[in-house]
Amino acid sequence: MVKERIIEKSENIVYFILCIASLFYIAVELIYLFYTFYIELRSLDFDAGNSFAIKAVPILFNILISLEILETFKNNDGKLLRKIKIIIIVALTAICRKIIVMDIKHSDYHITIGISALVISLCLGYYLLSRQKDLK
């Protein structure tokens, strides 16, 4: 009884610290995104080799991944299925970030096949979990 309350209190403190750290990280990434956007607009250099998208898209996906992880911390209601689905969404977002940033011309075909298999398996897992009822 007392032991469980101490563990629960400790978990809540750790969640709170991680939420604060995530919010700080999101704020820093937003500032960096706006700074990158400002510099790109100011220079008006839309050279294909130094594209804004190459710099900004990873930052945007970092923010999205951080928000999804924050959502995992926030939803501490005990629904296991919801947490698993959020984790799968975070994994899919991270893989999409990697695919967008990846230089396909210079990557090995093994990497492309592996990433494709990973995306298909995560999507299939999310689909199968979406058909289930909530687990406790």
PyMOL commands that set and color helices and strands:
alter all, ss='L'
color gray80, all
select helices_A, chain A and resi 2-43+48-50+52-74+80-101+104-106+109-130
alter helices_A, ss='H'
color red, helices_A
deselect
rebuild
show_as cartoon
